[in-house]
Amino acid sequence: MNTIDIPREWEQAADRIKQDTKANIVMCIVIGRIDSGKSTFCKYLTNTWTASGIRVGYVDSDLGQSTIGPPTTVGLKIFNTPPQQQRDYSNFFDLHFVGNTAPEGFLLQTLHAVKKMVDKSLQQVSQITLVDTTGFIDGPAARILKQYKIEMVRPQWIIALQAEDEMEHLLRGYEKMGWHVIRLTCSKQVVTRSQAERQKYRNERYKAYFKSAKVIDCPIHTVVFPSCILGTGQRINPLELPKETYMPDTKYLYIEKCGSELLIVVDRLVESVSFYKLKEYFSVTSIACTERVELKDLIVGLNDKDGNTLGLGTIIDLDPLNDNLTLFTPVQDIHKVTTIYLGNIKVEQGEKECGKIRAVRYL
């Protein structure tokens, strides 16, 4: 914080909110576009408030450029004293898995993760819980996400960093609903980062997180996959299928039926498969299809029975025929994992992003 000039309005905002702690447990949320200086401002607030003896819970929900925790997660760190170095943000944090580096397509997961971390901050008696957000502000999906996030968190203070009036379509609505809004101008010292620089930062964060990871086998029958019905239904022998539904071109085939849904795990999806005939034969309304080869390096969240994220992993192999999931993960207590959430980011050897996929496709 000593390397930048702190605007007077930042100091005034920090002081106004600090005064509120004399009578309340304070919730504060910071919004702004990409490269608006949100993280720098949140670090300033954390330094300022903790220097005054205030306990701060910093919730970082910037899924792609997170300071606390690895990408694809919402992180929480409790500060009693001013953080001195970058590693003060990286060590000893809580996190909750979302599965993507942006909220698009993961709105519910993002809201749930923020709520989990905010609740933990309150449980740990933070006097101020500070929520840093993504730069996702444009369009109806962004407006809905921000609105429900604010209604869910119910902050006393909404702080907006904007260059001109780019967030007024959000802010005026919040004011009409009775929320207290502080508008601040973006710092002139904000540096715009390219997509390549953002990618490099994420890869550095992955590498740091997975540095102690090991290869671990997990029996499929011991866990739940909320993304699909794997391990919850009746296994079907492919050789017993009628000729018109048989899939001879697949080298690997696993089929499972539960209720009105059919799950198919194949090595590669082939065009010759007649999904209409499969639906008709099994009297199902939907077919979930997963390509085993495509799952390699997919990032996953490993949760315990209480819904807490124990950590992340990447898939080495999914083999339901042999009841085995092979993971690359730093999580040591794999026996505590009860739920595995599939993301859509692939991270090669725990070091760099190598693409995006839809892990489960409904046909």
N, C-alpha and C positions, 0 to 999 in steps of 0.2 A: 504493500500500500504506500510505502514511502517513495516509490518510483513514479507515481502519477500525481497530477494535480487534482485534488478533490474539490469538485464544485461546491459552492456555498449551499446550493439547494439540496445536495446530498446530506450535508451536515444537518440542515434544518429538518429534513425528513427523518433522519435517524433520531434526532432529539425529540421530535413530536411523538414518535412511536415509543421511545424509551419512557416518556412520561406516563404513557398508558399502562406500563407494567406496575405502577404503584397501586393500582386497584384491580387489575385484570390479568388473566393469562391471555397473552396476545397471539393472534394468528395473523400472519402477513404473507401476501402472495405478490410476486414480481412477474410482470409480463412485458413482452417486447419482441420485436422481430429478431431474426438471425443477425448476429453481429451488432446488437444494440448496446452491449456492455452489461447484460443482466448478471452474468457470473462475477464479473469484476465488482459490480455494485453489491451483490450479495456477500462477497468476501469482505468488502468494506463494512457493511452492516454488522457482519459477524465479529470482525475485529473491534469495531467501535462499542458494540453492546457488551461483549465479554470483557473488554477493558474496564467497563463500569460495574463488573461483578454480576452481570446478567447471564443466566444459563440459556443457551441458544440451541435449538434443534434445527439443523439445516437439512431440508428435504430437497434433493436435487432430482428433478423430474425431466431434465434435458436428456432424453434417451440416447441421442447420438453424440453429444459433446459433454458427457457427464464429468464432473469434477470428483464426485463421490461415487465409488463403485464403477464397474465395467459398463460399457455400452449395452443397450437392450434392457436396462434395469432402472428402477427408481431407487435412489440411495438415501440413507439417513446417517448423519453423524451428529453427536451431541458435543457441544463445545462449552467448557467452563472457563477457559482461558483463551486469549487470542491465538489463533493458529499462526505459526511462524514460518512454516515452509509448506511446499506443495504436498509433501508426504503426510502432513497433518490431516489433510483431507482424504488421503488414500487408505490410511490404516484404521482398523477397528471400526468398521461401519456395518450397519444393517442394510439389506437390500431386498427388493422384491422384483421378480422377473416379469417383464412385459413380452419380449420376444422380437421386437423390431427396433430400429434406430430412429424411428419417427412414429407419431401416433396414428398416421393413416392406416386404416385397416385393423387397428388395435385400440380403438377408443375405449371400449369397456375395460380391457386389460390395463390401460393407462390409468383410468379413474380408480380402479380397484387398487392398483399398486400405490398410488398417491395416498389414498385413504388409509391403507395399511401403515405406511410410514408416518403419516401425520398422527395416527392413533398411538403408535409407538413413541413418538416424540412427547405426546401428552402424558403417556404412562410413565415416562422417565422424567416427569416434572420439569419440562422446559418452560421457562418464563415467556420466551418468544419462540414460536415455531415459524421458520422462514421457508417459504416454498418458492424455489426457482423453477421456471417452466421452460418449455421448448419455444422455438421461434415460429411455431405453427399458429398463425393468426389470421390468415386470409381464407375466405370462403365460408360457406355454411357449416361444413364439418368442424372447422376450427372454432367458429362462433359457438356451436353447440357444445363442443368439448370444454371450452373455457367457461361457458355459463354453468354447466353441470359441475365442473371442478370447483368453481367458486361457491355454488350452492351447497356442495357436499362438504367443503372445508370450512365455509362460513367465516372468512377472515374479517377482522375489524378493519384491515387496511389492504387496499389494492394499490400497488405502485406500478405505474406504467412508464416505461422508457420509450420515448418516441422521437423521431427526428423532426416530424412535422405533425400531421394529423392522421397518420396511417392506422391508428387504433381507435379512432373515435366511434367507428361502427360498433365496437365492443363497449367502450367506456361510457358512452351516453346511455346505453341500455342498462348498465350496472347502476349508474346514478339514478335512473328512473326507478330501479328496484330498491333504492335506499342504501346502496353500498357507499362507503367512504373511499374516494379515489384521490390519489396524489399523482399528478402528472409531472414528470421530469424530462428534461431534454437529454438526448444521448450525448455522451462525452465526445468531444472532438478528437480525442486520442484513440477512439475505437479503431481497431485494425480489421479490415475485411479479410476473411480467410477464404481461400479457394476450396473447391470440392476436394482437390488432391491433398491440401493441407488438413482438411477435416478427416479425410480417409486415413492419412498418416497418423493423426492423433488417436483415432479409434484403434488402429492396429497396435499402437504403443500401449494403449489401455488393455487390450486383449492379452498382449504378450505379458504384461505385468501381472494380470490376474491369473493366467494359466501357467505361470512359471514353475509352480510346484505340482502341476497336474500329473496324474498317473492313469494308466489303462485299468479300468475296473469293469467286471461283469456284473450284471444285475438281472436276476430272474424276472421275466415279464409277468409271471402270475402273482408276484408280490406287489405290483404297482398298478396305478390307474393312469390312463392317458385320456384326459378330458377332451382332446382334439378328435378322438375317434373311439370306437367301441372295443379296441384291441384288448383281449383278455377278459371280456365281460360276457361273451356269448357262447354259442355252440359252434365248435369247429366243424367245418365241412370237408369231406374228402373229395378233392377235385376229380378223382377217377370215377366217382359215382354220379357225376353230372351227365345229363343227356348230351348226345352228340352235338346238338345245335348250340349248346352253351359251353362246351368244352373249349379250353384254351391251349391248343397244342404247341403254340409258338413260344410259350414262356418256359424258361429254365427253372424258375422258382415261383411257386404259387402257394399262397396261404389264403384260405377263405374262412370267414367267421360271420355268423348271423346272430343278431340280437334284436328282438322286437321287429320293428319295421325297417331296420337298416342292415345292409350287407357290407362287410369290410373285405377288400381284396388287397393283398400285398403281393406285388409282382417284382421281378427284377427290372423289367422295362415294360411299359404299357405298349401293347400292339394294337393296330387299328382293326384287326380281325375280330376282336372281342365284341360280342353282341350284348351290350348292356341292357337293351330293351328286353331281350329274351331272358336274361338273368333276373331282372326285376319281376317279370311275369312268372317265372318258374318258382322263385322263392317268395312271391307275394310281398315284396318290399317296396317302399316308396322312394328310397334313396340308396345309392351305392357309394361308399367311400373308398377311394383308391389311393394307394401309396406305392410309389416306386422305390424299392429298396436301395438301388444304386444311388438315387438322387438324395437319399437321406444322409449319406456320408458327409461329415463335417457340420451338420446342422446343429445350431446352438439350441440348448434346451434348459429349462428351469427345473431344479430339483427341490421339491417342497416336502415338508414333513406333514404329519397327521393334523397339525393345527393350522395348516395353510401358510406356514412361514417358509420363505425361500432359503434353503440351506446353502445353495450355491448354484453355479452354472456348470454345464458340461457340453461337450460336442459328441455327436454320435459317430462311432467307428463302424458299427454294424448293428442292424436290427434283424434278428432271426427268430420269428415267432414259431417256426416249425420245431426249433430246438429250445424254445422258451428262454431265449437269451438276448439281452441288450448289452452291447459293449460300448462303454463310454470313456471319454478322456476328460477327467475332472479333478479339481483339487479337493473336492468333498471327500473326507475320509470316512465319515459315518454313513456309508451308503445304505446300511441297514435301517436308517431312520427315514429314508426316502419312501414316501407312499404315493406321490403324485408327480408325474413328469409332463411338463408343458412344452409343446413344440413351438419353436420360434419360426422365423422365415429367413434368417441370416445364416450363411455358411461361413465358418471360420476355420481355415486350413491350419492344422497342427496347433490350434490355439493361438495363432500369431497374426493372421491377416484375413480380412474378409475376401471371400472368393465367389460371391454371388448370392442371389436370393431365390427361394423356391416357395411354392405352396406345398407344404408337406403332405396335406390331405386334400384331395380333389373330390368333390361330390359330383356324381354323374347321373 
